[in-house]
Amino acid sequence: MPNVEKMSVALTPEMAALVHDAVESGEYVSSSEVIREALRDWKQKRLLQLQNIDEVRRLWVEGIESGKGKYKDIEAIKREARSRLQKNSEKDI
């Protein structure tokens, strides 16, 4: 495998057993393959988390820029939510 850097990784006994079991079962050819796949999965998860954070930030700014809110405080928001929930529940009956 060209352009490969060898590293030493310390794993808990439980994690090491998972890696060994995956190789012994034939699911993977080597422990390195298990770790590489785990890192690919981690990379994808991290990318999704960063995208989610960016989306929350975008929505936050959009909300701030949209102007003053309709409700004066959290209690007013809760009252409105309860009212909507009750109306929707009555429709289902």
C-alpha positions in Angstrom: 0.0 0.0 0.0 1.8 3.2 -1.1 2.0 6.3 1.0 1.1 4.6 4.2 2.2 5.8 7.6 2.5 3.3 10.3 1.2 4.2 13.7 0.9 2.6 17.1 -2.6 2.7 18.6 -3.4 1.8 22.2 -6.8 0.1 22.6 -8.7 -1.0 25.7 -8.9 -4.8 26.0 -12.5 -4.7 24.9 -11.8 -2.8 21.8 -8.8 -5.0 21.0 -11.0 -8.0 21.4 -13.5 -6.6 18.9 -10.8 -6.0 16.4 -9.3 -9.5 16.8 -12.8 -11.0 16.6 -13.6 -9.1 13.3 -10.3 -10.4 11.8 -10.7 -14.0 13.1 -14.3 -14.2 11.8 -13.0 -13.4 8.3 -14.9 -10.1 8.1 -11.6 -8.3 7.7 -8.2 -9.4 6.4 -6.2 -7.5 9.1 -6.6 -5.3 12.2 -5.3 -2.4 10.1 -8.3 -2.9 7.8 -10.7 -2.7 10.8 -9.1 0.5 12.0 -9.1 2.1 8.6 -12.8 1.4 8.2 -13.5 2.7 11.7 -11.6 5.9 10.8 -13.6 6.3 7.6 -16.8 6.0 9.5 -15.5 8.5 12.1 -14.6 10.9 9.4 -18.0 10.7 7.9 -19.7 11.1 11.3 -17.5 14.1 12.0 -18.4 15.7 8.6 -22.1 15.2 9.3 -21.7 16.8 12.8 -19.9 19.8 11.3 -22.6 20.2 8.6 -25.3 20.0 11.3 -23.5 22.7 13.4 -23.3 24.9 10.3 -27.0 24.4 9.6 -27.9 25.3 13.2 -25.8 28.4 13.0 -27.4 29.4 9.7 -30.9 28.9 11.1 -29.9 30.8 14.3 -28.8 33.8 12.2 -31.9 33.5 10.0 -34.1 33.6 13.1 -32.3 36.6 14.6 -32.4 38.5 11.3 -36.2 37.7 10.9 -37.0 40.3 13.5 -38.8 40.4 16.8 -40.6 37.3 17.9 -44.4 36.9 18.1 -44.4 35.7 21.7 -43.1 37.7 24.7 -41.6 34.8 26.7 -41.2 31.0 26.9 -44.5 30.7 28.8 -46.4 32.3 26.0 -44.7 29.8 23.6 -45.7 26.9 25.8 -49.3 28.1 26.0 -49.5 28.4 22.2 -48.0 24.9 21.8 -50.5 23.4 24.3 -53.4 25.1 22.5 -52.3 23.7 19.1 -51.8 20.3 20.6 -55.3 20.3 22.1 -56.8 21.5 18.8 -55.0 18.7 16.9 -56.1 16.1 19.5 -59.7 17.3 19.2 -59.5 16.8 15.4 -58.5 13.2 15.9 -61.6 12.4 18.0 
